Amino acid sequence: MISGGGVRGDLGISFCRYIAMNFIVACHVLQYYDNELAWWFNCGVQIFICISGFLYGQRRIDNGYSFIKRRFIKILSSYYVCLLIDVVLLYIFSDQVVDIKDIILMVFCKGTIAGLGHLWFVGTILFCYLLTPILSQVYEFQNRKNHLLSIAEQLNAKWGAGTVELCITDQYYNMKDIIEQNIHLIENAKSACERVGLIPNVSPIRGGTDGCHLSFRGLPCPDIGTGAHAYHGPYEHISVQSMDKVVDMVIELVKIYSTFSK
């Protein structure tokens, strides 16, 4: 928990966690005594999931793959240890026969076996983690636009209506999906670099507005480096040698596509 007034340190969040924890305990106690009131408290885990969604909505996820990988390893490592211990204990101390089909379903976080029924929510959490990076990008972009609208409203409220006019039009999109459908563009560019003695360095960047528009119109256009340095600043520069090397690389790329077929 982050102290000092951050979202994670908010008393409201802590109170909701406290309520959710008590709901879970009450639900299990009432279920043990076969009390119908148990179902009125069967929402503690859902409250925790909602809290997690709210908190992750406050942070920026730059690398979705890394985020998902860390979360899956953290959860599944403990989950599989519990599964293994439970199966061994059932085999040694119980007369109950554990069907291999049930074990396979548990490996994929589906179904349940004796002793692990309380882990029903693991599959739900993993699914939520898969969606989190996608939703994070969508909401982050929307929040930026909402912030601009809020600034415009504040200025107009202070200086009079019409002082600031704001019109937001979406015109620059992430062309990752387009490039992934034509990954040969990246692979062939890497090959061209290697042919002229360059070490390929593939990285996602924001740039090339014209190429972005063309990509969504059926002509995928990933950016190729020019060999320059310190772009868009007072020290932006490029050497003649770098320009010559890029020309050589482009020539090799043309040679590759002269005989290329999907």
For each residue, the residues with C-beta under 8 A, 3 or more apart:
1: 8 9 14
2: 6 7 8 9
3: 6 9
4: 9
5: 9
6: 2 3 9 10
7: 2 10 13 55 58
8: 1 2 13 55
9: 1 2 3 4 5 6 13 14
10: 6 7 13 14
11: 14 15
12: 15 16
13: 7 8 9 10 16 17 51 54 55
14: 1 9 10 11 17 18
15: 11 12 18 19
16: 12 13 19 20 47 51
17: 13 14 20 21 48 51
18: 14 15 21 22
19: 15 16 22 23 47
20: 16 17 23 24 43 44 45 47 48 51
21: 17 18 24 25 44
22: 18 19 25 26 44
23: 19 20 26 27 41 42 43 44 47
24: 20 21 27 28 41 44 45
25: 21 22 28 29
26: 22 23 29 30 38 41
27: 23 24 30 31 38 39 41 42 44
28: 24 25 31 32 38 118
29: 25 26 32 33
30: 26 27 33 35 37 38 41
31: 27 28 34 35 38
32: 28 29
33: 29 30
34: 31
35: 30 31 38
36: 39
37: 30 40 41
38: 26 27 28 30 31 35 41 42
39: 27 36 42
40: 37
41: 23 24 26 27 30 37 38 44
42: 23 27 38 39
43: 20 23 46 47
44: 20 21 22 23 24 27 41 47 48
45: 20 24 48 49 121
46: 43 49 50
47: 16 19 20 23 43 44 50 51
48: 17 20 44 45 51 52
49: 45 46 52 53 121 124 125 128
50: 46 47 53 54
51: 13 16 17 20 47 48 54 55
52: 48 49 55 56 128
53: 49 50 56 57 128 132
54: 13 50 51 57 58
55: 7 8 13 51 52 58 59
56: 52 53 59 61 132 136
57: 53 54 135 136 139
58: 7 54 55
59: 55 56 136
60: 136 140
61: 56 64 67 132 133 136 137
62:
63: 66 67
64: 61 67 68 133 134 136 137
65: 68 69
66: 63 69 70
67: 61 63 64 70 71 129 132 133
68: 64 65 71 72 129 130 132 133
69: 65 66 72 73
70: 66 67 73 74
71: 67 68 74 75 126 129
72: 68 69 75 76 126 129
73: 69 70 76 77
74: 70 71 77 78
75: 71 72 78 79 122 125 126
76: 72 73 79 80 126
77: 73 74 80 81
78: 74 75 81 82
79: 75 76 82 83 109 119 122
80: 76 77 83 84 107
81: 77 78 84 85
82: 78 79 85 86 116 119
83: 79 80 86 87 103 106 107 116
84: 80 81 87 88
85: 81 82 88 89
86: 82 83 89 90 113 114 115 116
87: 83 84 90 91 98 103 113
88: 84 85 91 92
89: 85 86 92 93 94 115
90: 86 87 93 94 96 98 113 114 115
91: 87 88 94 98
92: 88 89
93: 89 90
94: 89 90 91 114
95:
96: 90 114
97:
98: 87 90 91 102 103 113 114
99: 102 103
100: 103 104
101: 104 105
102: 98 99 105 106 111 112 113
103: 83 87 98 99 100 106 107 113
104: 100 101 107 108
105: 101 102 108 110 111
106: 83 102 103 109 110 111 112 113 116
107: 80 83 103 104
108: 104 105 123
109: 79 106 122 123 126
110: 105 106 123
111: 102 105 106
112: 102 106 116 117 119 120
113: 86 87 90 98 102 103 106 116
114: 86 90 94 96 98 117
115: 86 89 90
116: 82 83 86 106 112 113 119
117: 112 114 120
118: 28
119: 79 82 112 116 122
120: 112 117 123 124
121: 45 49 124 125
122: 75 79 109 119 125 126
123: 108 109 110 120 126 127
124: 49 120 121 127 128
125: 49 75 121 122 128 129
126: 71 72 75 76 109 122 123 129 130
127: 123 124 130 131
128: 49 52 53 124 125 131 132
129: 67 68 71 72 125 126 132
130: 68 126 127
131: 127 128 134 135
132: 53 56 61 67 68 128 129 135 136
133: 61 64 67 68 136 137
134: 64 131 137 138
135: 57 131 132 138 139
136: 56 57 59 60 61 64 132 133 139 140
137: 61 64 133 134 140 141
138: 134 135 141 142
139: 57 135 136 142 143
140: 60 136 137 143 144
141: 137 138 144 145
142: 138 139 145 146
143: 139 140 146 147
144: 140 141 147 148
145: 141 142 148 149 168
146: 142 143 149 150
147: 143 144 150 151
148: 144 145 151 152 166 168
149: 145 146 152 153 166 168
150: 146 147 153 154
151: 147 148 154 155 164
152: 148 149 155 156 164 165 166
153: 149 150 156 157
154: 150 151 157 158
155: 151 152 158 159 163 164
156: 152 153 159 160 161 162 163 164
157: 153 154
158: 154 155
159: 155 156 163 164
160: 156 163
161: 156
162: 156 165
163: 155 156 159 160
164: 151 152 155 156 159
165: 152 162
166: 148 149 152
167:
168: 145 148 149
169:
170: 173
171: 213
172: 209 212
173: 170 212 216
174: 177
175: 178 179 211 212 215 216 220 221 222
176: 179 180 204
177: 174 180 181
178: 175 181 182 215 216 220
179: 175 176 182 183 185 186 215 220 222
180: 176 177 183
181: 177 178 220
182: 178 179 185 220
183: 179 180 186 187
184: 187 188 260 262
185: 179 182 188 189 220 222
186: 179 183 189 190 202 222
187: 183 184 190 191
188: 184 185 191 192 253 256 257 260
189: 185 186 192 193 200 222 224 253
190: 186 187 193 194 200 202
191: 187 188 194 195 252 256
192: 188 189 195 196 249 250 252 253 256
193: 189 190 196 198 199 200 249
194: 190 191 197 198 199 200
195: 191 192 249 252
196: 192 193 245 248 249 252
197: 194
198: 193 194 245 249
199: 193 194
200: 189 190 193 194
201: 225
202: 186 190
203:
204: 176
205: 223
206:
207: 223
208: 211 212 221 223
209: 172 212 213
210: 213 214 221
211: 175 208 214 215 221 222 223
212: 172 173 175 208 209 215 216 221
213: 171 209 210 216 217
214: 210 211 217 218 219 220 221
215: 175 178 179 211 212 219 220 221
216: 173 175 178 212 213
217: 213 214
218: 214
219: 214 215
220: 175 178 179 181 182 185 214 215
221: 175 208 210 211 212 214 215
222: 175 179 185 186 189 211
223: 205 207 208 211
224: 189 246 249 250 253
225: 201 228 246
226: 238 242 243 246
227: 238 239 242 243 245 246
228: 225 231 236 237 238 242
229: 235 236 237 238
230: 233 235 236 237
231: 228 236
232: 236
233: 230 236
234:
235: 229 230
236: 228 229 230 231 232 233
237: 228 229 230
238: 226 227 228 229 242 243
239: 227 242 243
240: 243 244
241: 244 245
242: 226 227 228 238 239 245 246
243: 226 227 238 239 240 246 247
244: 240 241 247 248
245: 196 198 227 241 242 248 249
246: 224 225 226 227 242 243 249 250
247: 243 244 250 251
248: 196 244 245 251 252
249: 192 193 195 196 198 224 245 246 252 253
250: 192 224 246 247 253 254
251: 247 248 254 255
252: 191 192 195 196 248 249 255 256
253: 188 189 192 224 249 250 256 257
254: 250 251 257 258
255: 251 252 258 259
256: 188 191 192 252 253 259 260
257: 188 253 254 260
258: 254 255
259: 255 256
260: 184 188 256 257
261:
262: 184
